[in-house]
């Protein structure tokens, strides 16, 4: 699946396995959708700040709101899907070739991102018009 062919319909919410106990909850992330090579998290995002504003050529991501909430706008060049993540038992799988913008971070929000590749600046498309060209739109 290359980035030109992917659409927002290739992205979806994944229910993460959660074990409920009197001592607390445990959520397990065993990602079988791609090989996990990098994990990072975003936190202390200032009010009204936005993140993302890019797409990836080959990278897959699974994003989870570990704490708080935030909004993600996904765009495949033709259609847009707006998602709010607020449940640490659910993750958003984003395929390559999808533009993403993260906004409306609640106070104390923590955005956990799991990626299929190590950081590679060459994989990023940081200009929306270049993204549309990549998508042949």
Beta strands, then each sheet from edge to edge (+ up, - down):
strand 1: 12-15
strand 2: 17-21
strand 3: 24-28
strand 4: 38-43
strand 5: 51-56
strand 6: 61-67
strand 7: 70-75
strand 8: 80-85
strand 9: 90-94
strand 10: 99-103
strand 11: 110-115
strand 12: 124-125
sheet 1: 1+ 9- 6+ 11- 4+
sheet 2: 2+ 3-
sheet 3: 8+ 7- 10+ 5- 12+
end
